Amino acid sequence: MKMSEEQAANSVNAENAQAQNRKRTFQWLRKVNAKVRTGYSLLAGSILAAVVLSMMFPPKRGKFVKSSAMFFKEMITVLPSVLVLMGLFTVWVKRETVVRFLGQGSGISGILIGIFLGTLPTGPLYIAFPLASMLLRKGARIATVMAFLSAWACIKIPQELMEIQFLGIRFTLLRLTATIVLLIPMVLFAEAMHDRKKEEKRQGDTVQRKNIFN
């Protein structure tokens, strides 16, 4: 009798777990579909705008086509390596490691690590966006990811070497110091605003569900 009750309980738990997995999968597919629709909408809008502007300014058409082809070639050559890097990061870097060093409990040291990671790569900023998304999914805090993106945009080491060559080491050090000093409070403030909006949305959803059930 006890065995049958245990089996029934295990069966119910397994069914609940499967239902939760199906629910999470469905939610993930909905998010993916929404992102795909948004991407196609942006692409269609960009193509339409390009066609209209080319018709309005025929002399600029050749430059537009040339610059678009160069940008497309750059993305085709760069993005595959980014995708490979994301795959390696997903497989080899554990979520616990990211949470420990870059998560909510990492403090200022996590933000400094994010800044350091952002100074190492080369390449345009759009490469950093999928990497930043991966960090968020792995458990990195908002402030750390913002610091990573900001450092990628304006504190890359190759960029600093060029800045020293053309503007001098004194100017570069002053600009670099001011950037880092102002960057930390900026990302902390942005994270606080993000968390506040998220909490307000959560409370609003809770109130809405209560009103529905009442």
C-alpha positions as CSV (number, residue, x, y, z in Angstrom):
1,M,0.0,0.0,0.0
2,K,2.8,2.4,1.0
3,M,4.7,1.4,-2.2
4,S,1.7,2.2,-4.4
5,E,1.2,5.6,-2.6
6,E,4.9,6.4,-3.1
7,Q,4.7,5.4,-6.7
8,A,1.6,7.6,-7.2
9,A,3.4,10.5,-5.5
10,N,6.5,10.0,-7.7
11,S,4.3,9.8,-10.8
12,V,2.5,13.1,-9.8
13,N,5.9,14.8,-9.2
14,A,7.2,13.6,-12.5
15,E,4.1,14.9,-14.3
16,N,4.5,18.2,-12.6
17,A,8.1,18.4,-13.5
18,Q,7.3,17.7,-17.1
19,A,4.6,20.3,-17.1
20,Q,7.0,22.9,-15.7
21,N,9.6,21.9,-18.4
22,R,6.9,22.2,-21.1
23,K,5.9,25.6,-19.7
24,R,9.5,26.9,-19.7
25,T,10.1,25.6,-23.2
26,F,6.9,27.3,-24.4
27,Q,7.9,30.6,-22.8
28,W,11.4,30.4,-24.3
29,L,9.9,29.7,-27.8
30,R,7.6,32.7,-27.4
31,K,10.6,34.9,-26.5
32,V,12.6,33.6,-29.5
33,N,9.7,34.1,-31.8
34,A,9.2,37.7,-30.6
35,K,12.9,38.4,-31.1
36,V,12.8,36.9,-34.6
37,R,9.8,39.0,-35.5
38,T,11.4,42.1,-34.2
39,G,14.6,41.4,-36.1
40,Y,12.7,40.9,-39.4
41,S,10.7,44.0,-38.8
42,L,13.9,46.0,-38.2
43,L,15.5,44.5,-41.3
44,A,12.4,45.2,-43.5
45,G,12.2,48.8,-42.1
46,S,15.9,49.4,-42.8
47,I,15.6,48.0,-46.4
48,L,12.6,50.2,-47.0
49,A,14.3,53.3,-45.7
50,A,17.4,52.5,-47.8
51,V,15.3,52.2,-51.0
52,V,13.4,55.4,-50.3
53,L,16.6,57.4,-49.5
54,S,18.3,56.0,-52.6
55,M,15.4,57.2,-54.7
56,M,15.5,60.6,-53.1
57,F,19.3,61.0,-53.3
58,P,20.5,59.2,-56.5
59,P,24.1,60.6,-56.3
60,K,24.5,58.9,-52.8
61,R,23.4,55.5,-54.0
62,G,26.8,54.2,-55.0
63,K,28.4,55.2,-51.6
64,F,25.5,53.7,-49.8
65,V,25.8,50.4,-51.6
66,K,29.6,50.3,-51.1
67,S,29.5,51.1,-47.3
68,S,26.7,48.6,-46.8
69,A,28.7,45.9,-48.5
70,M,31.7,46.7,-46.4
71,F,29.7,46.5,-43.2
72,F,28.1,43.3,-44.3
73,K,31.5,41.8,-45.1
74,E,32.8,42.8,-41.7
75,M,29.9,41.2,-39.9
76,I,30.2,38.0,-41.9
77,T,33.9,37.7,-41.0
78,V,33.5,38.6,-37.3
79,L,30.2,37.1,-36.1
80,P,31.1,33.4,-36.7
81,S,34.0,33.7,-34.3
82,V,31.7,35.4,-31.8
83,L,29.2,32.6,-32.0
84,V,32.0,30.0,-31.4
85,L,33.2,32.0,-28.4
86,M,29.7,32.1,-27.0
87,G,29.4,28.3,-27.5
88,L,32.6,27.7,-25.7
89,F,31.6,30.1,-22.9
90,T,28.3,28.3,-22.5
91,V,29.8,24.9,-22.2
92,W,33.0,25.5,-20.3
93,V,32.2,28.4,-17.9
94,K,29.9,27.4,-15.1
95,R,27.1,29.6,-14.0
96,E,28.4,29.3,-10.4
97,T,31.7,30.8,-11.5
98,V,30.0,33.8,-13.2
99,V,27.8,34.4,-10.2
100,R,30.7,34.2,-7.8
101,F,32.9,36.7,-9.7
102,L,30.4,38.8,-11.6
103,G,27.1,38.3,-9.8
104,Q,25.1,40.4,-7.4
105,G,27.3,39.5,-4.5
106,S,30.6,40.3,-6.2
107,G,30.5,44.0,-5.2
108,I,32.9,46.6,-6.6
109,S,35.4,43.9,-7.5
110,G,32.9,42.3,-9.9
111,I,32.5,45.7,-11.6
112,L,36.3,46.1,-11.9
113,I,36.6,42.6,-13.4
114,G,33.9,43.6,-15.9
115,I,35.9,46.7,-16.8
116,F,39.0,44.7,-17.2
117,L,37.3,42.1,-19.4
118,G,36.0,45.0,-21.6
119,T,39.5,46.4,-22.1
120,L,40.9,43.2,-23.6
121,P,39.1,42.6,-26.9
122,T,39.3,44.4,-30.2
123,G,36.6,45.0,-32.7
124,P,33.4,47.0,-33.0
125,L,31.0,47.4,-30.1
126,Y,28.2,45.3,-31.6
127,I,30.3,42.2,-31.1
128,A,30.0,42.8,-27.3
129,F,26.2,42.7,-27.2
130,P,25.8,38.9,-27.6
131,L,28.6,38.4,-25.1
132,A,26.9,40.7,-22.7
133,S,23.6,38.8,-23.2
134,M,25.4,35.6,-22.4
135,L,26.9,37.1,-19.2
136,L,23.4,38.1,-18.1
137,R,22.0,34.6,-18.7
138,K,24.9,33.2,-16.7
139,G,24.0,35.3,-13.7
140,A,26.2,38.4,-14.0
141,R,24.7,41.6,-12.4
142,I,23.5,44.5,-14.5
143,A,26.2,46.9,-13.3
144,T,29.0,44.5,-14.2
145,V,27.6,44.0,-17.7
146,M,27.2,47.7,-18.2
147,A,30.7,48.3,-17.1
148,F,31.9,45.6,-19.5
149,L,30.1,47.3,-22.4
150,S,31.3,50.8,-21.4
151,A,34.9,49.6,-21.2
152,W,34.6,47.9,-24.6
153,A,33.3,51.1,-26.0
154,C,35.9,53.5,-24.6
155,I,38.7,51.8,-22.7
156,K,40.0,49.1,-25.0
157,I,43.8,48.6,-24.7
158,P,44.5,48.9,-28.4
159,Q,42.5,52.0,-28.5
160,E,44.4,53.5,-25.6
161,L,47.7,52.8,-27.3
162,M,46.5,54.8,-30.4
163,E,45.2,57.5,-28.1
164,I,48.7,57.8,-26.4
165,Q,50.3,58.1,-29.8
166,F,48.2,60.9,-31.1
167,L,47.1,62.8,-27.9
168,G,49.9,62.0,-25.4
169,I,50.1,59.9,-22.3
170,R,49.1,62.8,-20.0
171,F,45.8,63.3,-21.8
172,T,45.1,59.6,-22.0
173,L,45.7,59.0,-18.3
174,L,43.5,61.9,-17.3
175,R,40.7,60.7,-19.6
176,L,41.1,57.1,-18.5
177,T,41.0,58.0,-14.8
178,A,37.9,60.2,-15.2
179,T,36.2,57.5,-17.3
180,I,36.7,54.8,-14.7
181,V,35.9,57.1,-11.7
182,L,32.6,58.2,-13.3
183,L,31.8,54.8,-14.8
184,I,31.4,53.0,-11.5
185,P,28.7,55.3,-9.9
186,M,27.0,55.5,-13.3
187,V,26.5,51.7,-13.7
188,L,25.5,51.4,-10.0
189,F,22.9,54.1,-10.5
190,A,21.6,52.5,-13.7
191,E,21.4,49.1,-12.0
192,A,19.4,50.6,-9.1
193,M,17.0,52.2,-11.6
194,H,16.7,48.9,-13.5
195,D,16.0,46.9,-10.3
196,R,13.5,49.5,-9.2
197,K,11.5,49.3,-12.4
198,K,11.7,45.5,-12.3
199,E,10.3,45.5,-8.7
200,E,7.5,47.9,-9.6
201,K,6.6,45.7,-12.6
202,R,6.6,42.6,-10.3
203,Q,4.4,44.3,-7.8
204,G,2.0,45.4,-10.5
205,D,1.8,41.9,-11.9
206,T,1.1,40.5,-8.4
207,V,-1.7,43.0,-7.8
208,Q,-3.2,42.3,-11.2
209,R,-3.2,38.5,-10.5
210,K,-4.9,39.1,-7.2
211,N,-7.6,41.2,-8.8
212,I,-8.2,38.5,-11.4
213,F,-8.7,35.8,-8.8
214,N,-10.8,38.0,-6.5
